[in-house]
Amino acid sequence: MCKSSLDFVFNPALLYWCDGGQWNAYVIPGQPSSTSLPWPDCSSQVNPPSWFKTSGQYLVGNYFFDGDANADPNVRDAIRTQFIGLMKSPLVPPPFCLINPQCTEENIKLCVGASDIPVLDTEPPVFTDCPKDIMIDDNTVTDYIRINWNRPTATDNSGVPPSVTSNRQSGALFRVPGSHVVSYKAIDAAGNEATCTFRITLKRKTCPLYAPPKNGALACLDNNGENSYCVPMCPSSLDFVFDPAYLYYCIGAQWNFYIFPGQVPSSSLPWPDCSNQASPSQIKTSGFKSMYFDGDARDPSVQDAIKTKFVEFLKAPYFPPPFCLFRPECTEANVKVYAGALA
Protein backbone atom coordinates (compact mmCIF):
# COMPACT_ATOMS: atom_id res chain seq x y z
CA MET A 1 0.00 0.00 0.00
CA CYS A 2 1.03 3.61 -0.60
CA LYS A 3 0.14 6.93 0.94
CA SER A 4 -2.62 8.69 -0.97
CA SER A 5 -0.15 11.41 -1.93
CA LEU A 6 2.21 8.85 -3.50
CA ASP A 7 1.92 6.09 -6.09
CA PHE A 8 3.51 2.75 -6.97
CA VAL A 9 6.65 3.10 -9.11
CA PHE A 10 5.34 0.16 -11.16
CA ASN A 11 2.11 -1.83 -11.13
CA PRO A 12 2.13 -4.51 -8.42
CA ALA A 13 0.05 -7.66 -8.34
CA LEU A 14 -3.31 -7.47 -6.61
CA LEU A 15 -2.03 -9.86 -3.96
CA TYR A 16 1.18 -11.74 -3.14
CA TRP A 17 0.98 -15.07 -1.30
CA CYS A 18 3.63 -17.55 -0.25
CA ASP A 19 3.27 -21.22 -1.15
CA GLY A 20 6.03 -23.77 -0.69
CA GLY A 21 8.59 -21.14 0.13
CA GLN A 22 7.91 -19.21 -3.07
CA TRP A 23 6.06 -15.95 -3.61
CA ASN A 24 3.16 -16.09 -6.04
CA ALA A 25 1.24 -13.18 -7.58
CA TYR A 26 -2.54 -12.96 -7.92
CA VAL A 27 -3.95 -10.64 -10.57
CA ILE A 28 -7.42 -10.08 -11.98
CA PRO A 29 -8.22 -10.24 -15.72
CA GLY A 30 -7.08 -7.13 -17.55
CA GLN A 31 -4.83 -6.00 -14.73
CA PRO A 32 -1.38 -4.82 -15.91
CA SER A 33 1.24 -5.90 -13.42
CA SER A 34 4.90 -6.71 -13.15
CA THR A 35 6.13 -10.10 -12.00
CA SER A 36 9.22 -8.44 -10.57
CA LEU A 37 10.09 -9.02 -6.93
CA PRO A 38 10.23 -7.40 -4.53
CA TRP A 39 6.97 -5.45 -4.79
CA PRO A 40 7.22 -1.80 -5.84
CA ASP A 41 8.11 1.15 -3.64
CA CYS A 42 6.00 4.29 -3.40
CA SER A 43 7.07 7.62 -4.82
CA SER A 44 5.82 11.13 -5.46
CA GLN A 45 7.49 11.16 -8.87
CA VAL A 46 5.45 8.59 -10.80
CA ASN A 47 4.19 9.61 -14.22
CA PRO A 48 1.83 8.44 -15.60
CA PRO A 49 -0.18 7.19 -12.59
CA SER A 50 -0.30 3.48 -11.86
CA TRP A 51 -3.22 1.29 -12.87
CA PHE A 52 -4.33 1.13 -9.22
CA LYS A 53 -4.45 4.91 -8.98
CA THR A 54 -6.59 5.31 -12.08
CA SER A 55 -8.94 2.30 -11.83
CA GLY A 56 -11.62 3.82 -9.67
CA GLN A 57 -12.28 4.69 -6.06
CA TYR A 58 -12.66 1.09 -4.96
CA LEU A 59 -9.03 0.21 -5.66
CA VAL A 60 -7.80 3.62 -4.53
CA GLY A 61 -9.56 3.09 -1.21
CA ASN A 62 -7.99 -0.32 -0.67
CA TYR A 63 -4.41 0.26 -1.83
CA PHE A 64 -3.82 3.81 -0.61
CA PHE A 65 -4.06 5.27 2.86
CA ASP A 66 -3.96 8.67 4.55
CA GLY A 67 -1.67 9.69 7.39
CA ASP A 68 1.69 8.62 8.81
CA ALA A 69 1.87 4.85 9.28
CA ASN A 70 5.14 5.20 11.20
CA ALA A 71 3.98 7.64 13.87
CA ASP A 72 0.23 7.14 14.14
CA PRO A 73 -1.14 3.82 15.50
CA ASN A 74 -4.62 4.84 14.34
CA VAL A 75 -3.36 4.88 10.77
CA ARG A 76 -1.90 1.40 11.23
CA ASP A 77 -5.24 0.15 12.60
CA ALA A 78 -7.01 1.68 9.60
CA ILE A 79 -4.59 -0.11 7.26
CA ARG A 80 -5.34 -3.45 8.96
CA THR A 81 -9.06 -2.85 8.54
CA GLN A 82 -8.48 -1.83 4.92
CA PHE A 83 -6.50 -5.03 4.31
CA ILE A 84 -9.23 -7.29 5.70
CA GLY A 85 -11.85 -5.45 3.67
CA LEU A 86 -9.84 -6.02 0.50
CA MET A 87 -9.19 -9.69 1.27
CA LYS A 88 -12.90 -10.32 1.84
CA SER A 89 -13.97 -8.39 -1.25
CA PRO A 90 -15.20 -10.00 -4.49
CA LEU A 91 -11.81 -9.24 -6.03
CA VAL A 92 -10.14 -11.98 -3.96
CA PRO A 93 -11.14 -15.68 -4.07
CA PRO A 94 -12.89 -16.79 -0.80
CA PRO A 95 -10.18 -19.28 0.31
CA PHE A 96 -7.74 -16.42 0.84
CA CYS A 97 -9.78 -14.81 3.62
CA LEU A 98 -13.57 -14.97 3.42
CA ILE A 99 -13.77 -18.60 4.59
CA ASN A 100 -10.52 -18.49 6.55
CA PRO A 101 -11.19 -17.98 10.29
CA GLN A 102 -7.61 -16.77 10.81
CA CYS A 103 -8.20 -13.76 8.55
CA THR A 104 -8.82 -11.13 11.23
CA GLU A 105 -7.30 -7.78 12.07
CA GLU A 106 -5.63 -9.25 15.17
CA ASN A 107 -3.58 -11.58 12.97
CA ILE A 108 -2.36 -8.90 10.60
CA LYS A 109 1.32 -8.04 10.93
CA LEU A 110 2.00 -4.60 9.57
CA CYS A 111 5.43 -3.66 8.20
CA VAL A 112 5.89 0.04 7.52
CA GLY A 113 8.39 1.13 4.91
CA ALA A 114 10.92 3.93 5.31
CA SER A 115 9.24 7.24 4.68
CA ASP A 116 10.03 10.39 2.74
CA ILE A 117 12.44 8.66 0.36
CA PRO A 118 11.50 9.49 -3.21
CA VAL A 119 11.91 6.47 -5.48
CA LEU A 120 12.42 6.82 -9.18
CA ASP A 121 12.00 4.20 -11.87
CA THR A 122 15.47 4.12 -13.42
CA GLU A 123 15.26 0.67 -14.96
CA PRO A 124 15.14 0.77 -18.77
CA PRO A 125 12.91 -1.48 -20.86
CA VAL A 126 14.31 -4.77 -22.11
CA PHE A 127 14.26 -5.95 -25.74
CA THR A 128 13.79 -9.63 -26.45
CA ASP A 129 14.66 -11.32 -29.74
CA CYS A 130 16.62 -8.41 -31.18
CA PRO A 131 17.37 -9.55 -34.76
CA LYS A 132 20.89 -10.58 -35.65
CA ASP A 133 22.81 -8.88 -38.46
CA ILE A 134 21.60 -9.83 -41.94
CA MET A 135 24.03 -10.51 -44.79
CA ILE A 136 22.96 -11.17 -48.39
CA ASP A 137 25.81 -11.34 -50.87
CA ASP A 138 24.39 -13.20 -53.86
CA ASN A 139 22.00 -10.66 -55.37
CA THR A 140 22.62 -10.49 -59.12
CA VAL A 141 19.98 -8.30 -60.76
CA THR A 142 17.88 -5.86 -58.75
CA ASP A 143 19.00 -2.52 -57.34
CA TYR A 144 16.58 -2.92 -54.41
CA ILE A 145 15.60 -5.94 -52.36
CA ARG A 146 12.81 -6.40 -49.83
CA ILE A 147 14.05 -7.55 -46.43
CA ASN A 148 11.87 -9.09 -43.72
CA TRP A 149 12.63 -9.82 -40.08
CA ASN A 150 10.75 -10.60 -36.89
CA ARG A 151 9.94 -7.39 -35.03
CA PRO A 152 11.61 -7.35 -31.59
CA THR A 153 9.43 -6.94 -28.51
CA ALA A 154 10.14 -4.82 -25.45
CA THR A 155 8.95 -5.22 -21.86
CA ASP A 156 9.28 -2.97 -18.83
CA ASN A 157 9.46 -3.51 -15.09
CA SER A 158 6.36 -1.33 -14.70
CA GLY A 159 4.20 -3.92 -16.42
CA VAL A 160 3.10 -1.29 -18.93
CA PRO A 161 4.34 -1.94 -22.50
CA PRO A 162 6.85 0.74 -23.48
CA SER A 163 6.53 2.85 -26.61
CA VAL A 164 8.56 1.29 -29.44
CA THR A 165 9.65 3.12 -32.61
CA SER A 166 12.05 2.21 -35.43
CA ASN A 167 13.75 3.91 -38.35
CA ARG A 168 12.90 1.10 -40.82
CA GLN A 169 10.08 -1.43 -40.98
CA SER A 170 10.23 -5.11 -41.82
CA GLY A 171 9.37 -5.65 -45.47
CA ALA A 172 10.93 -2.36 -46.62
CA LEU A 173 13.06 -2.05 -49.75
CA PHE A 174 16.81 -1.65 -49.27
CA ARG A 175 19.38 -0.46 -51.80
CA VAL A 176 21.81 -2.98 -53.28
CA PRO A 177 24.69 -2.77 -52.71
CA GLY A 178 24.60 -1.07 -49.32
CA SER A 179 25.04 -1.30 -45.59
CA HIS A 180 21.97 -0.29 -43.62
CA VAL A 181 21.51 0.06 -39.84
CA VAL A 182 18.05 -0.70 -38.44
CA SER A 183 17.37 0.72 -34.98
CA TYR A 184 14.48 0.18 -32.58
CA LYS A 185 13.99 2.39 -29.50
CA ALA A 186 11.80 1.58 -26.49
CA ILE A 187 10.82 4.31 -23.99
CA ASP A 188 8.92 3.63 -20.77
CA ALA A 189 6.67 6.00 -18.87
CA ALA A 190 9.58 7.25 -16.75
CA GLY A 191 11.59 8.16 -19.86
CA ASN A 192 14.05 5.28 -19.59
CA GLU A 193 15.27 4.15 -23.01
CA ALA A 194 16.56 0.94 -24.53
CA THR A 195 17.73 0.30 -28.09
CA CYS A 196 17.96 -2.69 -30.38
CA THR A 197 20.10 -2.28 -33.50
CA PHE A 198 21.25 -4.59 -36.24
CA ARG A 199 22.92 -4.14 -39.62
CA ILE A 200 21.73 -5.28 -43.04
CA THR A 201 24.61 -5.74 -45.49
CA LEU A 202 23.65 -6.28 -49.12
CA LYS A 203 26.19 -7.13 -51.77
CA ARG A 204 25.78 -7.78 -55.43
CA LYS A 205 27.37 -10.85 -56.94
CA THR A 206 29.69 -9.24 -59.46
CA CYS A 207 31.79 -10.28 -62.40
CA PRO A 208 35.41 -11.26 -61.73
CA LEU A 209 37.77 -8.39 -62.48
CA TYR A 210 40.46 -9.96 -64.58
CA ALA A 211 43.95 -8.54 -64.69
CA PRO A 212 44.39 -5.55 -67.01
CA PRO A 213 46.05 -6.19 -70.38
CA LYS A 214 49.80 -6.73 -70.11
CA ASN A 215 51.64 -3.64 -71.35
CA GLY A 216 48.28 -1.86 -71.50
CA ALA A 217 45.49 -0.61 -69.23
CA LEU A 218 41.91 -1.32 -68.24
CA ALA A 219 39.40 1.50 -67.69
CA CYS A 220 36.23 0.66 -65.74
CA LEU A 221 33.22 2.64 -64.55
CA ASP A 222 33.02 2.20 -60.78
CA ASN A 223 29.33 1.93 -59.84
CA ASN A 224 29.07 1.78 -56.03
CA GLY A 225 32.16 -0.36 -55.78
CA GLU A 226 31.29 -2.48 -58.80
CA ASN A 227 33.17 -2.40 -62.11
CA SER A 228 30.08 -2.40 -64.30
CA TYR A 229 31.64 -1.39 -67.66
CA CYS A 230 35.24 -1.98 -68.76
CA VAL A 231 37.25 -1.09 -71.85
CA PRO A 232 40.73 -2.59 -72.46
CA MET A 233 43.27 -0.18 -73.95
CA CYS A 234 46.72 -0.47 -75.50
CA PRO A 235 49.55 2.05 -76.00
CA SER A 236 49.47 3.57 -79.49
CA SER A 237 52.75 1.80 -80.30
CA LEU A 238 51.30 -1.65 -79.52
CA ASP A 239 48.19 -3.62 -80.44
CA PHE A 240 45.85 -6.23 -79.02
CA VAL A 241 46.98 -9.85 -79.39
CA PHE A 242 43.42 -10.69 -80.47
CA ASP A 243 40.36 -8.59 -81.27
CA PRO A 244 38.53 -7.53 -78.09
CA ALA A 245 34.95 -6.35 -77.83
CA TYR A 246 34.49 -2.58 -77.81
CA LEU A 247 32.98 -2.80 -74.35
CA TYR A 248 32.66 -5.45 -71.64
CA TYR A 249 29.67 -4.98 -69.35
CA CYS A 250 28.57 -6.97 -66.32
CA ILE A 251 24.98 -8.21 -65.92
CA GLY A 252 23.90 -10.92 -63.50
CA ALA A 253 27.52 -11.61 -62.49
CA GLN A 254 28.45 -12.45 -66.08
CA TRP A 255 30.57 -10.46 -68.53
CA ASN A 256 28.80 -9.56 -71.78
CA PHE A 257 30.24 -8.10 -74.98
CA TYR A 258 29.12 -5.03 -76.90
CA ILE A 259 30.20 -5.03 -80.53
CA PHE A 260 29.48 -3.02 -83.64
CA PRO A 261 27.94 -4.47 -86.81
CA GLY A 262 30.56 -6.35 -88.76
CA GLN A 263 32.92 -6.69 -85.80
CA VAL A 264 34.06 -10.24 -85.07
CA PRO A 265 35.71 -10.13 -81.64
CA SER A 266 36.95 -13.11 -79.71
CA SER A 267 34.59 -14.44 -77.06
CA SER A 268 37.55 -15.38 -74.91
CA LEU A 269 37.98 -14.00 -71.43
CA PRO A 270 39.89 -12.33 -70.06
CA TRP A 271 40.40 -9.43 -72.49
CA PRO A 272 43.56 -9.50 -74.64
CA ASP A 273 47.01 -8.29 -73.70
CA CYS A 274 48.98 -5.75 -75.72
CA SER A 275 52.09 -6.62 -77.73
CA ASN A 276 54.46 -5.13 -80.32
CA GLN A 277 54.36 -8.40 -82.22
CA ALA A 278 50.61 -8.55 -82.76
CA SER A 279 49.07 -8.41 -86.21
CA PRO A 280 47.02 -5.26 -86.74
CA SER A 281 43.70 -5.78 -84.96
CA GLN A 282 40.31 -4.91 -86.40
CA ILE A 283 40.14 -2.19 -83.76
CA LYS A 284 43.32 -0.56 -85.02
CA THR A 285 42.55 -0.90 -88.71
CA SER A 286 39.10 0.60 -88.11
CA GLY A 287 40.66 3.75 -86.71
CA PHE A 288 39.19 3.55 -83.18
CA LYS A 289 41.78 5.66 -81.42
CA SER A 290 39.69 5.75 -78.22
CA MET A 291 41.05 2.32 -77.28
CA TYR A 292 44.67 3.47 -77.53
CA PHE A 293 46.66 5.88 -75.38
CA ASP A 294 50.06 7.55 -75.34
CA GLY A 295 52.51 7.27 -72.44
CA ASP A 296 52.90 5.05 -69.38
CA ALA A 297 49.61 3.86 -67.85
CA ARG A 298 51.20 4.08 -64.42
CA ASP A 299 51.56 7.87 -64.83
CA PRO A 300 48.67 9.75 -63.10
CA SER A 301 48.43 12.26 -65.93
CA VAL A 302 48.18 9.44 -68.47
CA GLN A 303 45.48 7.81 -66.33
CA ASP A 304 43.53 11.10 -66.38
CA ALA A 305 43.73 11.10 -70.18
CA ILE A 306 42.52 7.47 -70.25
CA LYS A 307 39.54 8.38 -68.05
CA THR A 308 38.59 11.17 -70.45
CA LYS A 309 38.92 8.83 -73.45
CA PHE A 310 36.73 6.24 -71.69
CA VAL A 311 33.86 8.68 -70.97
CA GLU A 312 34.00 10.28 -74.41
CA PHE A 313 34.07 6.81 -76.00
CA LEU A 314 30.95 5.62 -74.13
CA LYS A 315 29.09 8.87 -74.86
CA ALA A 316 29.76 8.57 -78.57
CA PRO A 317 26.75 8.06 -80.88
CA TYR A 318 27.62 4.45 -81.65
CA PHE A 319 26.96 3.41 -78.04
CA PRO A 320 23.37 3.12 -76.74
CA PRO A 321 22.61 6.07 -74.39
CA PRO A 322 21.87 3.88 -71.34
CA PHE A 323 25.53 2.83 -71.18
CA CYS A 324 26.74 6.31 -70.27
CA LEU A 325 24.87 9.24 -71.79
CA PHE A 326 21.83 8.76 -69.52
CA ARG A 327 23.84 7.82 -66.43
CA PRO A 328 24.80 10.75 -64.18
CA GLU A 329 27.54 8.66 -62.55
CA CYS A 330 29.32 8.22 -65.90
CA THR A 331 32.03 10.82 -65.25
CA GLU A 332 35.82 10.80 -65.12
CA ALA A 333 35.62 10.93 -61.32
CA ASN A 334 33.99 7.48 -61.26
CA VAL A 335 36.36 5.82 -63.72
CA LYS A 336 39.11 3.57 -62.40
CA VAL A 337 42.23 2.88 -64.42
CA TYR A 338 44.24 -0.29 -63.84
CA ALA A 339 47.72 -0.38 -65.35
CA GLY A 340 48.81 -3.72 -66.74
CA ALA A 341 52.08 -5.44 -65.97
CA LEU A 342 54.97 -4.72 -68.30
CA ALA A 343 56.17 -7.76 -70.23
C-alpha positions as CSV (number, residue, x, y, z in Angstrom):
1,M,0.0,0.0,0.0
2,C,1.0,3.6,-0.6
3,K,0.1,6.9,0.9
4,S,-2.6,8.7,-1.0
5,S,-0.1,11.4,-1.9
6,L,2.2,8.9,-3.5
7,D,1.9,6.1,-6.1
8,F,3.5,2.7,-7.0
9,V,6.6,3.1,-9.1
10,F,5.3,0.2,-11.2
11,N,2.1,-1.8,-11.1
12,P,2.1,-4.5,-8.4
13,A,0.0,-7.7,-8.3
14,L,-3.3,-7.5,-6.6
15,L,-2.0,-9.9,-4.0
16,Y,1.2,-11.7,-3.1
17,W,1.0,-15.1,-1.3
18,C,3.6,-17.6,-0.2
19,D,3.3,-21.2,-1.2
20,G,6.0,-23.8,-0.7
21,G,8.6,-21.1,0.1
22,Q,7.9,-19.2,-3.1
23,W,6.1,-15.9,-3.6
24,N,3.2,-16.1,-6.0
25,A,1.2,-13.2,-7.6
26,Y,-2.5,-13.0,-7.9
27,V,-3.9,-10.6,-10.6
28,I,-7.4,-10.1,-12.0
29,P,-8.2,-10.2,-15.7
30,G,-7.1,-7.1,-17.5
31,Q,-4.8,-6.0,-14.7
32,P,-1.4,-4.8,-15.9
33,S,1.2,-5.9,-13.4
34,S,4.9,-6.7,-13.1
35,T,6.1,-10.1,-12.0
36,S,9.2,-8.4,-10.6
37,L,10.1,-9.0,-6.9
38,P,10.2,-7.4,-4.5
39,W,7.0,-5.4,-4.8
40,P,7.2,-1.8,-5.8
41,D,8.1,1.1,-3.6
42,C,6.0,4.3,-3.4
43,S,7.1,7.6,-4.8
44,S,5.8,11.1,-5.5
45,Q,7.5,11.2,-8.9
46,V,5.4,8.6,-10.8
47,N,4.2,9.6,-14.2
48,P,1.8,8.4,-15.6
49,P,-0.2,7.2,-12.6
50,S,-0.3,3.5,-11.9
51,W,-3.2,1.3,-12.9
52,F,-4.3,1.1,-9.2
53,K,-4.5,4.9,-9.0
54,T,-6.6,5.3,-12.1
55,S,-8.9,2.3,-11.8
56,G,-11.6,3.8,-9.7
57,Q,-12.3,4.7,-6.1
58,Y,-12.7,1.1,-5.0
59,L,-9.0,0.2,-5.7
60,V,-7.8,3.6,-4.5
61,G,-9.6,3.1,-1.2
62,N,-8.0,-0.3,-0.7
63,Y,-4.4,0.3,-1.8
64,F,-3.8,3.8,-0.6
65,F,-4.1,5.3,2.9
66,D,-4.0,8.7,4.5
67,G,-1.7,9.7,7.4
68,D,1.7,8.6,8.8
69,A,1.9,4.9,9.3
70,N,5.1,5.2,11.2
71,A,4.0,7.6,13.9
72,D,0.2,7.1,14.1
73,P,-1.1,3.8,15.5
74,N,-4.6,4.8,14.3
75,V,-3.4,4.9,10.8
76,R,-1.9,1.4,11.2
77,D,-5.2,0.1,12.6
78,A,-7.0,1.7,9.6
79,I,-4.6,-0.1,7.3
80,R,-5.3,-3.4,9.0
81,T,-9.1,-2.9,8.5
82,Q,-8.5,-1.8,4.9
83,F,-6.5,-5.0,4.3
84,I,-9.2,-7.3,5.7
85,G,-11.8,-5.4,3.7
86,L,-9.8,-6.0,0.5
87,M,-9.2,-9.7,1.3
88,K,-12.9,-10.3,1.8
89,S,-14.0,-8.4,-1.3
90,P,-15.2,-10.0,-4.5
91,L,-11.8,-9.2,-6.0
92,V,-10.1,-12.0,-4.0
93,P,-11.1,-15.7,-4.1
94,P,-12.9,-16.8,-0.8
95,P,-10.2,-19.3,0.3
96,F,-7.7,-16.4,0.8
97,C,-9.8,-14.8,3.6
98,L,-13.6,-15.0,3.4
99,I,-13.8,-18.6,4.6
100,N,-10.5,-18.5,6.5
101,P,-11.2,-18.0,10.3
102,Q,-7.6,-16.8,10.8
103,C,-8.2,-13.8,8.5
104,T,-8.8,-11.1,11.2
105,E,-7.3,-7.8,12.1
106,E,-5.6,-9.2,15.2
107,N,-3.6,-11.6,13.0
108,I,-2.4,-8.9,10.6
109,K,1.3,-8.0,10.9
110,L,2.0,-4.6,9.6
111,C,5.4,-3.7,8.2
112,V,5.9,0.0,7.5
113,G,8.4,1.1,4.9
114,A,10.9,3.9,5.3
115,S,9.2,7.2,4.7
116,D,10.0,10.4,2.7
117,I,12.4,8.7,0.4
118,P,11.5,9.5,-3.2
119,V,11.9,6.5,-5.5
120,L,12.4,6.8,-9.2
121,D,12.0,4.2,-11.9
122,T,15.5,4.1,-13.4
123,E,15.3,0.7,-15.0
124,P,15.1,0.8,-18.8
125,P,12.9,-1.5,-20.9
126,V,14.3,-4.8,-22.1
127,F,14.3,-5.9,-25.7
128,T,13.8,-9.6,-26.5
129,D,14.7,-11.3,-29.7
130,C,16.6,-8.4,-31.2
131,P,17.4,-9.5,-34.8
132,K,20.9,-10.6,-35.7
133,D,22.8,-8.9,-38.5
134,I,21.6,-9.8,-41.9
135,M,24.0,-10.5,-44.8
136,I,23.0,-11.2,-48.4
137,D,25.8,-11.3,-50.9
138,D,24.4,-13.2,-53.9
139,N,22.0,-10.7,-55.4
140,T,22.6,-10.5,-59.1
141,V,20.0,-8.3,-60.8
142,T,17.9,-5.9,-58.7
143,D,19.0,-2.5,-57.3
144,Y,16.6,-2.9,-54.4
145,I,15.6,-5.9,-52.4
146,R,12.8,-6.4,-49.8
147,I,14.1,-7.6,-46.4
148,N,11.9,-9.1,-43.7
149,W,12.6,-9.8,-40.1
150,N,10.8,-10.6,-36.9
151,R,9.9,-7.4,-35.0
152,P,11.6,-7.3,-31.6
153,T,9.4,-6.9,-28.5
154,A,10.1,-4.8,-25.4
155,T,8.9,-5.2,-21.9
156,D,9.3,-3.0,-18.8
157,N,9.5,-3.5,-15.1
158,S,6.4,-1.3,-14.7
159,G,4.2,-3.9,-16.4
160,V,3.1,-1.3,-18.9
161,P,4.3,-1.9,-22.5
162,P,6.8,0.7,-23.5
163,S,6.5,2.8,-26.6
164,V,8.6,1.3,-29.4
165,T,9.7,3.1,-32.6
166,S,12.0,2.2,-35.4
167,N,13.8,3.9,-38.4
168,R,12.9,1.1,-40.8
169,Q,10.1,-1.4,-41.0
170,S,10.2,-5.1,-41.8
171,G,9.4,-5.7,-45.5
172,A,10.9,-2.4,-46.6
173,L,13.1,-2.1,-49.7
174,F,16.8,-1.6,-49.3
175,R,19.4,-0.5,-51.8
176,V,21.8,-3.0,-53.3
177,P,24.7,-2.8,-52.7
178,G,24.6,-1.1,-49.3
179,S,25.0,-1.3,-45.6
180,H,22.0,-0.3,-43.6
181,V,21.5,0.1,-39.8
182,V,18.1,-0.7,-38.4
183,S,17.4,0.7,-35.0
184,Y,14.5,0.2,-32.6
185,K,14.0,2.4,-29.5
186,A,11.8,1.6,-26.5
187,I,10.8,4.3,-24.0
188,D,8.9,3.6,-20.8
189,A,6.7,6.0,-18.9
190,A,9.6,7.2,-16.8
191,G,11.6,8.2,-19.9
192,N,14.0,5.3,-19.6
193,E,15.3,4.1,-23.0
194,A,16.6,0.9,-24.5
195,T,17.7,0.3,-28.1
196,C,18.0,-2.7,-30.4
197,T,20.1,-2.3,-33.5
198,F,21.2,-4.6,-36.2
199,R,22.9,-4.1,-39.6
200,I,21.7,-5.3,-43.0
201,T,24.6,-5.7,-45.5
202,L,23.7,-6.3,-49.1
203,K,26.2,-7.1,-51.8
204,R,25.8,-7.8,-55.4
205,K,27.4,-10.9,-56.9
206,T,29.7,-9.2,-59.5
207,C,31.8,-10.3,-62.4
208,P,35.4,-11.3,-61.7
209,L,37.8,-8.4,-62.5
210,Y,40.5,-10.0,-64.6
211,A,44.0,-8.5,-64.7
212,P,44.4,-5.5,-67.0
213,P,46.1,-6.2,-70.4
214,K,49.8,-6.7,-70.1
215,N,51.6,-3.6,-71.3
216,G,48.3,-1.9,-71.5
217,A,45.5,-0.6,-69.2
218,L,41.9,-1.3,-68.2
219,A,39.4,1.5,-67.7
220,C,36.2,0.7,-65.7
221,L,33.2,2.6,-64.6
222,D,33.0,2.2,-60.8
223,N,29.3,1.9,-59.8
224,N,29.1,1.8,-56.0
225,G,32.2,-0.4,-55.8
226,E,31.3,-2.5,-58.8
227,N,33.2,-2.4,-62.1
228,S,30.1,-2.4,-64.3
229,Y,31.6,-1.4,-67.7
230,C,35.2,-2.0,-68.8
231,V,37.2,-1.1,-71.9
232,P,40.7,-2.6,-72.5
233,M,43.3,-0.2,-73.9
234,C,46.7,-0.5,-75.5
235,P,49.5,2.1,-76.0
236,S,49.5,3.6,-79.5
237,S,52.8,1.8,-80.3
238,L,51.3,-1.7,-79.5
239,D,48.2,-3.6,-80.4
240,F,45.9,-6.2,-79.0
241,V,47.0,-9.8,-79.4
242,F,43.4,-10.7,-80.5
243,D,40.4,-8.6,-81.3
244,P,38.5,-7.5,-78.1
245,A,35.0,-6.3,-77.8
246,Y,34.5,-2.6,-77.8
247,L,33.0,-2.8,-74.3
248,Y,32.7,-5.4,-71.6
249,Y,29.7,-5.0,-69.3
250,C,28.6,-7.0,-66.3
251,I,25.0,-8.2,-65.9
252,G,23.9,-10.9,-63.5
253,A,27.5,-11.6,-62.5
254,Q,28.5,-12.5,-66.1
255,W,30.6,-10.5,-68.5
256,N,28.8,-9.6,-71.8
257,F,30.2,-8.1,-75.0
258,Y,29.1,-5.0,-76.9
259,I,30.2,-5.0,-80.5
260,F,29.5,-3.0,-83.6
261,P,27.9,-4.5,-86.8
262,G,30.6,-6.3,-88.8
263,Q,32.9,-6.7,-85.8
264,V,34.1,-10.2,-85.1
265,P,35.7,-10.1,-81.6
266,S,36.9,-13.1,-79.7
267,S,34.6,-14.4,-77.1
268,S,37.6,-15.4,-74.9
269,L,38.0,-14.0,-71.4
270,P,39.9,-12.3,-70.1
271,W,40.4,-9.4,-72.5
272,P,43.6,-9.5,-74.6
273,D,47.0,-8.3,-73.7
274,C,49.0,-5.7,-75.7
275,S,52.1,-6.6,-77.7
276,N,54.5,-5.1,-80.3
277,Q,54.4,-8.4,-82.2
278,A,50.6,-8.6,-82.8
279,S,49.1,-8.4,-86.2
280,P,47.0,-5.3,-86.7
281,S,43.7,-5.8,-85.0
282,Q,40.3,-4.9,-86.4
283,I,40.1,-2.2,-83.8
284,K,43.3,-0.6,-85.0
285,T,42.6,-0.9,-88.7
286,S,39.1,0.6,-88.1
287,G,40.7,3.7,-86.7
288,F,39.2,3.5,-83.2
289,K,41.8,5.7,-81.4
290,S,39.7,5.8,-78.2
291,M,41.0,2.3,-77.3
292,Y,44.7,3.5,-77.5
293,F,46.7,5.9,-75.4
294,D,50.1,7.6,-75.3
295,G,52.5,7.3,-72.4
296,D,52.9,5.1,-69.4
297,A,49.6,3.9,-67.9
298,R,51.2,4.1,-64.4
299,D,51.6,7.9,-64.8
300,P,48.7,9.8,-63.1
301,S,48.4,12.3,-65.9
302,V,48.2,9.4,-68.5
303,Q,45.5,7.8,-66.3
304,D,43.5,11.1,-66.4
305,A,43.7,11.1,-70.2
306,I,42.5,7.5,-70.2
307,K,39.5,8.4,-68.1
308,T,38.6,11.2,-70.4
309,K,38.9,8.8,-73.5
310,F,36.7,6.2,-71.7
311,V,33.9,8.7,-71.0
312,E,34.0,10.3,-74.4
313,F,34.1,6.8,-76.0
314,L,31.0,5.6,-74.1
315,K,29.1,8.9,-74.9
316,A,29.8,8.6,-78.6
317,P,26.7,8.1,-80.9
318,Y,27.6,4.4,-81.7
319,F,27.0,3.4,-78.0
320,P,23.4,3.1,-76.7
321,P,22.6,6.1,-74.4
322,P,21.9,3.9,-71.3
323,F,25.5,2.8,-71.2
324,C,26.7,6.3,-70.3
325,L,24.9,9.2,-71.8
326,F,21.8,8.8,-69.5
327,R,23.8,7.8,-66.4
328,P,24.8,10.8,-64.2
329,E,27.5,8.7,-62.6
330,C,29.3,8.2,-65.9
331,T,32.0,10.8,-65.2
332,E,35.8,10.8,-65.1
333,A,35.6,10.9,-61.3
334,N,34.0,7.5,-61.3
335,V,36.4,5.8,-63.7
336,K,39.1,3.6,-62.4
337,V,42.2,2.9,-64.4
338,Y,44.2,-0.3,-63.8
339,A,47.7,-0.4,-65.3
340,G,48.8,-3.7,-66.7
341,A,52.1,-5.4,-66.0
342,L,55.0,-4.7,-68.3
343,A,56.2,-7.8,-70.2
